[in-house]
Amino acid sequence: MANDGFTVFAVPEHLCTALATAGRDRLRAAALAWAEAASEPDDEIAPDYAVDLLEHVSALAGSRTEKHLDLYCWYFAP
């Protein structure tokens, strides 16, 4: 992490493929497990938001796969 608080993560190919090919039920189950596992108040995520977010990331991963592009995640920690 740089001193400015930004971090960039490259999403591994196998994770992109898993996200792109996961069915709606599997994405929903993973998102709900993620929302339930949040143990710290700052880590909490609403179940509906977790599902929506993971579905969007799945679509992005699928689009990236079709175009043979890499997928990255930018993270900012103030």
C-alpha positions as a Markdown table, in Angstrom:
| # | Residue | x | y | z |
|---|---|---|---|---|
| 1 | Met | 0.0 | 0.0 | 0.0 |
| 2 | Ala | 1.3 | 3.4 | -0.9 |
| 3 | Asn | 1.3 | 6.2 | 1.6 |
| 4 | Asp | -1.7 | 7.8 | -0.1 |
| 5 | Gly | -3.9 | 4.9 | 1.0 |
| 6 | Phe | -4.5 | 3.4 | -2.4 |
| 7 | Thr | -3.9 | -0.2 | -3.1 |
| 8 | Val | -4.5 | -2.1 | -6.4 |
| 9 | Phe | -5.1 | -5.8 | -6.5 |
| 10 | Ala | -4.9 | -7.9 | -9.6 |
| 11 | Val | -7.8 | -10.4 | -9.7 |
| 12 | Pro | -6.4 | -13.9 | -10.5 |
| 13 | Glu | -7.5 | -15.6 | -13.7 |
| 14 | His | -9.1 | -18.5 | -11.9 |
| 15 | Leu | -11.2 | -16.2 | -9.7 |
| 16 | Cys | -12.3 | -14.2 | -12.8 |
| 17 | Thr | -13.4 | -17.4 | -14.5 |
| 18 | Ala | -15.2 | -18.6 | -11.3 |
| 19 | Leu | -17.0 | -15.3 | -11.0 |
| 20 | Ala | -17.9 | -15.2 | -14.7 |
| 21 | Thr | -19.3 | -18.7 | -14.8 |
| 22 | Ala | -21.0 | -18.9 | -11.4 |
| 23 | Gly | -24.8 | -19.1 | -11.6 |
| 24 | Arg | -27.1 | -16.7 | -9.9 |
| 25 | Asp | -27.9 | -19.1 | -7.0 |
| 26 | Arg | -24.2 | -19.7 | -6.3 |
| 27 | Leu | -23.4 | -15.9 | -6.4 |
| 28 | Arg | -26.3 | -15.3 | -4.0 |
| 29 | Ala | -25.2 | -18.0 | -1.6 |
| 30 | Ala | -21.6 | -16.6 | -1.6 |
| 31 | Ala | -22.8 | -13.0 | -1.1 |
| 32 | Leu | -25.0 | -14.0 | 1.8 |
| 33 | Ala | -22.2 | -16.0 | 3.4 |
| 34 | Trp | -20.0 | -12.9 | 3.0 |
| 35 | Ala | -22.5 | -10.6 | 4.6 |
| 36 | Glu | -23.0 | -13.0 | 7.5 |
| 37 | Ala | -19.3 | -13.5 | 8.1 |
| 38 | Ala | -18.6 | -9.8 | 8.7 |
| 39 | Ser | -17.5 | -9.6 | 12.3 |
| 40 | Glu | -16.5 | -6.0 | 12.7 |
| 41 | Pro | -18.9 | -3.1 | 12.5 |
| 42 | Asp | -16.7 | -1.5 | 9.8 |
| 43 | Asp | -16.9 | -4.7 | 7.8 |
| 44 | Glu | -20.6 | -5.1 | 7.7 |
| 45 | Ile | -22.4 | -5.2 | 4.4 |
| 46 | Ala | -26.2 | -5.5 | 3.9 |
| 47 | Pro | -27.1 | -8.9 | 2.4 |
| 48 | Asp | -29.0 | -7.3 | -0.5 |
| 49 | Tyr | -26.1 | -5.0 | -1.3 |
| 50 | Ala | -23.6 | -7.9 | -1.1 |
| 51 | Val | -25.7 | -9.9 | -3.6 |
| 52 | Asp | -26.0 | -6.9 | -6.0 |
| 53 | Leu | -22.3 | -6.1 | -5.7 |
| 54 | Leu | -21.2 | -9.7 | -6.4 |
| 55 | Glu | -23.6 | -10.0 | -9.4 |
| 56 | His | -22.1 | -6.8 | -10.8 |
| 57 | Val | -18.5 | -8.1 | -10.3 |
| 58 | Ser | -19.5 | -11.3 | -12.0 |
| 59 | Ala | -20.8 | -9.5 | -15.0 |
| 60 | Leu | -17.6 | -7.4 | -15.1 |
| 61 | Ala | -15.5 | -10.6 | -14.9 |
| 62 | Gly | -17.5 | -12.1 | -17.7 |
| 63 | Ser | -17.0 | -9.0 | -19.9 |
| 64 | Arg | -13.3 | -9.0 | -19.1 |
| 65 | Thr | -13.0 | -12.7 | -20.1 |
| 66 | Glu | -14.7 | -12.1 | -23.5 |
| 67 | Lys | -12.3 | -9.2 | -24.2 |
| 68 | His | -9.2 | -11.0 | -22.9 |
| 69 | Leu | -8.5 | -8.2 | -20.4 |
| 70 | Asp | -7.1 | -8.3 | -16.9 |
| 71 | Leu | -9.3 | -7.3 | -13.9 |
| 72 | Tyr | -8.2 | -5.1 | -11.1 |
| 73 | Cys | -9.6 | -3.9 | -7.9 |
| 74 | Trp | -8.6 | -0.4 | -6.6 |
| 75 | Tyr | -9.0 | 0.0 | -2.8 |
| 76 | Phe | -8.7 | 3.2 | -0.8 |
| 77 | Ala | -8.2 | 3.1 | 2.9 |
| 78 | Pro | -8.3 | 6.7 | 4.3 |
